[in-house]
Amino acid sequence: MSRQWVEARRLQWGEGSVVFKNRVLGEFASSDSTGVIPLAWVERAVDLWNQNAAAIATDPRVQGLGIDVGGGKSDGDMTTFALRRANTITEIRRYGRGDTMETVGRIQGVLNGQPYLDDCIPVVDSIGVGAGVVARLRELDVPVVPFNAAEGTDRRDHSGELGFANKRAWAWWNLREMLDPSSGHDVALPPDDLLIGDLTAPRWRVLSGGKILIESKDEIRKRIGRSTDTGDAAVMVMASLNLSTDAEEPLVRNAGLEAVTNEYRRQVLEDYGQGNTSLGDLFSKEF
């Protein structure tokens, strides 16, 4: 292996990650004791995907779509789509940041390719720029589930003993429990190195109030040098199996202007070149 390859993997996975230790340093490490998802569980899911690769390739149906929206112009994060059919993430798609309308157009493209639109309701990261994507989809009368990672939740883990500090913690733990070989879910994941690295990167701890807290994206970025965009998209699309029928995430289209962030305000005005037009004039109808 070349020095350049090792450096690329260090930047990709993080020097202290389980994946880097296994695949680059040759050290055996099936999991990080503080990691949310054990590497062995992720590798099992990848094996299941590889075993069914031919069937996956011949069935274009998409029953779930998770979108982690890239940040502003100064942010290097990618916009990432995770496509799901049943318990299989069939495909990962990554795009440069793009603008709100471009992201909405890509979502529409996925949905328009499906025989039954109701089979696939996208789950979109609704913090920051993602709020604009949610608002625009609602304006187009496209059902969407906004995912606000910072929101609280009353959900409990499988044992019923632990709660979650926020919705992000629940969603990551939900995927952990689905990937557990004893769960019977048999989740299949594509052989995507970034996805594998992302899913094994976050750490967790239990707060004094009996709630699970997952390491924040900013903390992960500082530790491994990049954001877990791919992992977050995968977590959201697997959470969609529960979100779409949960009262916590109603499929409400009339969001109102409170859902539109200042970033979206600036971006809409910029996109349409209407710098002197008020937001109220632009959005006089309900979303």
Contacts in CASP RR format, 6 or more apart in sequence:
PFRMAT RR
TARGET T0000
AUTHOR 0000-0000-0000
METHOD contacts of the structure
MODEL  1
MSRQWVEARRLQWGEGSVVFKNRVLGEFASSDSTGVIPLAWVERAVDLWN
QNAAAIATDPRVQGLGIDVGGGKSDGDMTTFALRRANTITEIRRYGRGDT
METVGRIQGVLNGQPYLDDCIPVVDSIGVGAGVVARLRELDVPVVPFNAA
EGTDRRDHSGELGFANKRAWAWWNLREMLDPSSGHDVALPPDDLLIGDLT
APRWRVLSGGKILIESKDEIRKRIGRSTDTGDAAVMVMASLNLSTDAEEP
LVRNAGLEAVTNEYRRQVLEDYGQGNTSLGDLFSKEF
1 24 0 8 1.000
6 24 0 8 1.000
9 20 0 8 1.000
9 23 0 8 1.000
9 24 0 8 1.000
10 20 0 8 1.000
10 24 0 8 1.000
11 225 0 8 1.000
11 226 0 8 1.000
12 193 0 8 1.000
12 194 0 8 1.000
12 197 0 8 1.000
12 226 0 8 1.000
13 19 0 8 1.000
13 20 0 8 1.000
13 23 0 8 1.000
13 24 0 8 1.000
13 193 0 8 1.000
13 197 0 8 1.000
13 201 0 8 1.000
13 224 0 8 1.000
14 20 0 8 1.000
14 201 0 8 1.000
14 223 0 8 1.000
14 224 0 8 1.000
14 225 0 8 1.000
15 224 0 8 1.000
16 224 0 8 1.000
17 32 0 8 1.000
17 197 0 8 1.000
17 200 0 8 1.000
17 201 0 8 1.000
17 224 0 8 1.000
18 29 0 8 1.000
18 30 0 8 1.000
18 31 0 8 1.000
18 32 0 8 1.000
18 39 0 8 1.000
18 200 0 8 1.000
19 39 0 8 1.000
19 193 0 8 1.000
19 196 0 8 1.000
19 197 0 8 1.000
19 200 0 8 1.000
21 27 0 8 1.000
21 29 0 8 1.000
22 28 0 8 1.000
22 29 0 8 1.000
22 39 0 8 1.000
29 39 0 8 1.000
30 38 0 8 1.000
30 39 0 8 1.000
30 40 0 8 1.000
31 38 0 8 1.000
31 39 0 8 1.000
31 40 0 8 1.000
31 200 0 8 1.000
32 200 0 8 1.000
32 203 0 8 1.000
34 203 0 8 1.000
34 204 0 8 1.000
34 205 0 8 1.000
35 200 0 8 1.000
35 202 0 8 1.000
35 203 0 8 1.000
35 204 0 8 1.000
36 172 0 8 1.000
36 173 0 8 1.000
36 176 0 8 1.000
36 199 0 8 1.000
36 202 0 8 1.000
36 203 0 8 1.000
36 204 0 8 1.000
36 214 0 8 1.000
37 172 0 8 1.000
37 175 0 8 1.000
37 176 0 8 1.000
37 179 0 8 1.000
37 199 0 8 1.000
37 200 0 8 1.000
37 202 0 8 1.000
38 200 0 8 1.000
39 196 0 8 1.000
39 200 0 8 1.000
41 176 0 8 1.000
41 179 0 8 1.000
41 180 0 8 1.000
41 181 0 8 1.000
42 179 0 8 1.000
42 189 0 8 1.000
42 196 0 8 1.000
42 199 0 8 1.000
42 200 0 8 1.000
43 196 0 8 1.000
44 179 0 8 1.000
44 181 0 8 1.000
45 179 0 8 1.000
45 187 0 8 1.000
45 188 0 8 1.000
45 189 0 8 1.000
46 188 0 8 1.000
46 189 0 8 1.000
46 190 0 8 1.000
46 191 0 8 1.000
46 196 0 8 1.000
48 186 0 8 1.000
48 187 0 8 1.000
48 188 0 8 1.000
48 189 0 8 1.000
49 56 0 8 1.000
49 88 0 8 1.000
49 89 0 8 1.000
49 188 0 8 1.000
49 189 0 8 1.000
49 190 0 8 1.000
49 191 0 8 1.000
50 191 0 8 1.000
52 88 0 8 1.000
52 188 0 8 1.000
56 85 0 8 1.000
56 88 0 8 1.000
56 90 0 8 1.000
56 188 0 8 1.000
59 85 0 8 1.000
60 113 0 8 1.000
61 85 0 8 1.000
61 114 0 8 1.000
61 115 0 8 1.000
61 119 0 8 1.000
62 83 0 8 1.000
62 84 0 8 1.000
62 85 0 8 1.000
62 90 0 8 1.000
62 110 0 8 1.000
62 113 0 8 1.000
62 114 0 8 1.000
62 119 0 8 1.000
62 120 0 8 1.000
63 84 0 8 1.000
63 85 0 8 1.000
63 86 0 8 1.000
63 119 0 8 1.000
63 120 0 8 1.000
64 83 0 8 1.000
64 84 0 8 1.000
64 85 0 8 1.000
64 119 0 8 1.000
64 120 0 8 1.000
64 121 0 8 1.000
64 122 0 8 1.000
64 123 0 8 1.000
64 237 0 8 1.000
64 240 0 8 1.000
65 81 0 8 1.000
65 82 0 8 1.000
65 83 0 8 1.000
65 84 0 8 1.000
65 107 0 8 1.000
65 110 0 8 1.000
65 111 0 8 1.000
65 120 0 8 1.000
65 121 0 8 1.000
65 122 0 8 1.000
65 123 0 8 1.000
65 237 0 8 1.000
65 240 0 8 1.000
66 81 0 8 1.000
66 82 0 8 1.000
66 83 0 8 1.000
66 84 0 8 1.000
66 122 0 8 1.000
66 123 0 8 1.000
66 124 0 8 1.000
66 233 0 8 1.000
66 234 0 8 1.000
66 236 0 8 1.000
66 237 0 8 1.000
66 240 0 8 1.000
67 79 0 8 1.000
67 80 0 8 1.000
67 81 0 8 1.000
67 82 0 8 1.000
67 103 0 8 1.000
67 107 0 8 1.000
67 122 0 8 1.000
67 123 0 8 1.000
67 124 0 8 1.000
67 125 0 8 1.000
67 133 0 8 1.000
67 233 0 8 1.000
67 236 0 8 1.000
68 77 0 8 1.000
68 79 0 8 1.000
68 80 0 8 1.000
68 125 0 8 1.000
68 229 0 8 1.000
68 230 0 8 1.000
68 231 0 8 1.000
68 232 0 8 1.000
68 233 0 8 1.000
68 236 0 8 1.000
69 79 0 8 1.000
69 103 0 8 1.000
69 124 0 8 1.000
69 125 0 8 1.000
69 128 0 8 1.000
69 129 0 8 1.000
69 130 0 8 1.000
69 133 0 8 1.000
70 76 0 8 1.000
70 77 0 8 1.000
70 78 0 8 1.000
70 79 0 8 1.000
70 80 0 8 1.000
70 96 0 8 1.000
70 97 0 8 1.000
70 98 0 8 1.000
70 129 0 8 1.000
70 130 0 8 1.000
70 229 0 8 1.000
71 77 0 8 1.000
71 97 0 8 1.000
71 128 0 8 1.000
71 129 0 8 1.000
72 97 0 8 1.000
72 129 0 8 1.000
72 263 0 8 1.000
73 97 0 8 1.000
75 97 0 8 1.000
76 97 0 8 1.000
76 227 0 8 1.000
77 97 0 8 1.000
77 227 0 8 1.000
77 229 0 8 1.000
78 94 0 8 1.000
78 95 0 8 1.000
78 96 0 8 1.000
78 97 0 8 1.000
78 229 0 8 1.000
79 94 0 8 1.000
79 95 0 8 1.000
79 96 0 8 1.000
79 97 0 8 1.000
79 98 0 8 1.000
79 103 0 8 1.000
79 106 0 8 1.000
79 229 0 8 1.000
80 92 0 8 1.000
80 93 0 8 1.000
80 94 0 8 1.000
80 95 0 8 1.000
80 229 0 8 1.000
80 230 0 8 1.000
80 231 0 8 1.000
80 232 0 8 1.000
80 233 0 8 1.000
81 91 0 8 1.000
81 92 0 8 1.000
81 93 0 8 1.000
81 94 0 8 1.000
81 95 0 8 1.000
81 106 0 8 1.000
81 107 0 8 1.000
81 110 0 8 1.000
81 233 0 8 1.000
82 89 0 8 1.000
82 91 0 8 1.000
82 92 0 8 1.000
82 230 0 8 1.000
82 231 0 8 1.000
82 233 0 8 1.000
82 234 0 8 1.000
82 236 0 8 1.000
82 237 0 8 1.000
83 89 0 8 1.000
83 90 0 8 1.000
83 91 0 8 1.000
83 92 0 8 1.000
83 93 0 8 1.000
83 110 0 8 1.000
83 237 0 8 1.000
84 90 0 8 1.000
84 237 0 8 1.000
84 238 0 8 1.000
84 240 0 8 1.000
87 178 0 8 1.000
87 185 0 8 1.000
87 186 0 8 1.000
87 187 0 8 1.000
87 188 0 8 1.000
87 238 0 8 1.000
87 241 0 8 1.000
88 187 0 8 1.000
88 188 0 8 1.000
89 187 0 8 1.000
89 188 0 8 1.000
89 189 0 8 1.000
89 190 0 8 1.000
89 195 0 8 1.000
89 234 0 8 1.000
89 237 0 8 1.000
89 238 0 8 1.000
90 190 0 8 1.000
91 190 0 8 1.000
92 190 0 8 1.000
92 192 0 8 1.000
92 194 0 8 1.000
92 195 0 8 1.000
92 230 0 8 1.000
92 233 0 8 1.000
92 234 0 8 1.000
94 229 0 8 1.000
94 230 0 8 1.000
95 102 0 8 1.000
95 103 0 8 1.000
95 106 0 8 1.000
99 267 0 8 1.000
99 270 0 8 1.000
99 271 0 8 1.000
100 129 0 8 1.000
100 130 0 8 1.000
100 132 0 8 1.000
100 133 0 8 1.000
100 136 0 8 1.000
100 264 0 8 1.000
100 267 0 8 1.000
100 268 0 8 1.000
100 271 0 8 1.000
101 136 0 8 1.000
101 271 0 8 1.000
103 130 0 8 1.000
103 133 0 8 1.000
104 133 0 8 1.000
104 136 0 8 1.000
104 137 0 8 1.000
104 140 0 8 1.000
107 122 0 8 1.000
107 124 0 8 1.000
107 133 0 8 1.000
107 137 0 8 1.000
107 142 0 8 1.000
108 140 0 8 1.000
108 142 0 8 1.000
110 120 0 8 1.000
110 122 0 8 1.000
111 117 0 8 1.000
111 120 0 8 1.000
111 122 0 8 1.000
111 142 0 8 1.000
114 120 0 8 1.000
118 143 0 8 1.000
121 143 0 8 1.000
121 144 0 8 1.000
121 145 0 8 1.000
121 240 0 8 1.000
121 244 0 8 1.000
121 251 0 8 1.000
122 137 0 8 1.000
122 142 0 8 1.000
122 144 0 8 1.000
122 145 0 8 1.000
123 144 0 8 1.000
123 145 0 8 1.000
123 146 0 8 1.000
123 147 0 8 1.000
123 236 0 8 1.000
123 237 0 8 1.000
123 239 0 8 1.000
123 240 0 8 1.000
123 243 0 8 1.000
124 130 0 8 1.000
124 133 0 8 1.000
124 134 0 8 1.000
124 137 0 8 1.000
124 144 0 8 1.000
124 145 0 8 1.000
124 146 0 8 1.000
124 147 0 8 1.000
124 236 0 8 1.000
125 147 0 8 1.000
125 149 0 8 1.000
125 232 0 8 1.000
125 236 0 8 1.000
126 133 0 8 1.000
126 134 0 8 1.000
126 146 0 8 1.000
126 147 0 8 1.000
126 148 0 8 1.000
126 259 0 8 1.000
127 148 0 8 1.000
127 149 0 8 1.000
127 150 0 8 1.000
128 261 0 8 1.000
128 263 0 8 1.000
128 264 0 8 1.000
129 261 0 8 1.000
129 263 0 8 1.000
129 264 0 8 1.000
129 267 0 8 1.000
130 264 0 8 1.000
131 146 0 8 1.000
131 259 0 8 1.000
131 260 0 8 1.000
131 261 0 8 1.000
131 263 0 8 1.000
131 264 0 8 1.000
132 259 0 8 1.000
132 260 0 8 1.000
132 261 0 8 1.000
132 263 0 8 1.000
132 264 0 8 1.000
132 267 0 8 1.000
132 268 0 8 1.000
134 144 0 8 1.000
134 146 0 8 1.000
134 255 0 8 1.000
134 259 0 8 1.000
135 255 0 8 1.000
135 259 0 8 1.000
135 260 0 8 1.000
135 264 0 8 1.000
135 283 0 8 1.000
135 287 0 8 1.000
137 144 0 8 1.000
138 144 0 8 1.000
138 253 0 8 1.000
138 254 0 8 1.000
138 255 0 8 1.000
138 259 0 8 1.000
138 287 0 8 1.000
139 283 0 8 1.000
139 285 0 8 1.000
139 287 0 8 1.000
141 253 0 8 1.000
143 251 0 8 1.000
143 253 0 8 1.000
144 251 0 8 1.000
145 240 0 8 1.000
145 243 0 8 1.000
145 244 0 8 1.000
145 249 0 8 1.000
145 251 0 8 1.000
146 249 0 8 1.000
146 255 0 8 1.000
146 259 0 8 1.000
147 167 0 8 1.000
147 171 0 8 1.000
147 236 0 8 1.000
147 239 0 8 1.000
147 243 0 8 1.000
147 249 0 8 1.000
148 167 0 8 1.000
149 166 0 8 1.000
149 167 0 8 1.000
149 168 0 8 1.000
149 171 0 8 1.000
150 166 0 8 1.000
150 167 0 8 1.000
150 168 0 8 1.000
151 166 0 8 1.000
151 167 0 8 1.000
152 164 0 8 1.000
152 165 0 8 1.000
152 166 0 8 1.000
152 167 0 8 1.000
153 164 0 8 1.000
153 166 0 8 1.000
153 167 0 8 1.000
153 170 0 8 1.000
153 248 0 8 1.000
154 248 0 8 1.000
155 163 0 8 1.000
155 164 0 8 1.000
155 170 0 8 1.000
156 162 0 8 1.000
156 163 0 8 1.000
156 164 0 8 1.000
157 163 0 8 1.000
157 164 0 8 1.000
157 173 0 8 1.000
157 177 0 8 1.000
157 212 0 8 1.000
158 177 0 8 1.000
162 206 0 8 1.000
162 210 0 8 1.000
162 211 0 8 1.000
162 212 0 8 1.000
163 170 0 8 1.000
163 210 0 8 1.000
163 211 0 8 1.000
163 212 0 8 1.000
164 170 0 8 1.000
164 173 0 8 1.000
164 211 0 8 1.000
164 212 0 8 1.000
165 207 0 8 1.000
165 211 0 8 1.000
165 212 0 8 1.000
165 213 0 8 1.000
165 214 0 8 1.000
166 213 0 8 1.000
167 248 0 8 1.000
168 214 0 8 1.000
169 204 0 8 1.000
169 211 0 8 1.000
169 212 0 8 1.000
169 213 0 8 1.000
169 214 0 8 1.000
170 239 0 8 1.000
171 235 0 8 1.000
171 236 0 8 1.000
171 238 0 8 1.000
171 239 0 8 1.000
172 202 0 8 1.000
172 204 0 8 1.000
172 214 0 8 1.000
172 235 0 8 1.000
173 204 0 8 1.000
173 212 0 8 1.000
173 214 0 8 1.000
174 235 0 8 1.000
174 238 0 8 1.000
174 239 0 8 1.000
174 242 0 8 1.000
175 187 0 8 1.000
175 199 0 8 1.000
175 234 0 8 1.000
175 235 0 8 1.000
175 238 0 8 1.000
175 239 0 8 1.000
177 183 0 8 1.000
178 185 0 8 1.000
178 187 0 8 1.000
178 238 0 8 1.000
179 185 0 8 1.000
179 187 0 8 1.000
187 238 0 8 1.000
189 195 0 8 1.000
189 196 0 8 1.000
189 199 0 8 1.000
189 234 0 8 1.000
192 230 0 8 1.000
194 230 0 8 1.000
194 231 0 8 1.000
195 230 0 8 1.000
195 231 0 8 1.000
195 234 0 8 1.000
198 228 0 8 1.000
198 229 0 8 1.000
198 230 0 8 1.000
198 231 0 8 1.000
198 232 0 8 1.000
198 234 0 8 1.000
199 231 0 8 1.000
199 234 0 8 1.000
201 220 0 8 1.000
201 223 0 8 1.000
201 224 0 8 1.000
201 228 0 8 1.000
202 214 0 8 1.000
202 215 0 8 1.000
202 220 0 8 1.000
202 228 0 8 1.000
203 214 0 8 1.000
203 215 0 8 1.000
204 212 0 8 1.000
204 213 0 8 1.000
204 214 0 8 1.000
204 215 0 8 1.000
205 212 0 8 1.000
205 213 0 8 1.000
206 212 0 8 1.000
206 213 0 8 1.000
207 213 0 8 1.000
215 223 0 8 1.000
217 227 0 8 1.000
217 228 0 8 1.000
217 232 0 8 1.000
220 227 0 8 1.000
220 228 0 8 1.000
221 227 0 8 1.000
243 249 0 8 1.000
244 251 0 8 1.000
253 286 0 8 1.000
253 287 0 8 1.000
254 286 0 8 1.000
254 287 0 8 1.000
255 287 0 8 1.000
256 286 0 8 1.000
256 287 0 8 1.000
257 279 0 8 1.000
257 280 0 8 1.000
257 283 0 8 1.000
259 287 0 8 1.000
260 279 0 8 1.000
260 283 0 8 1.000
265 279 0 8 1.000
268 279 0 8 1.000
268 282 0 8 1.000
269 275 0 8 1.000
269 277 0 8 1.000
269 279 0 8 1.000
269 282 0 8 1.000
272 282 0 8 1.000
274 282 0 8 1.000
END
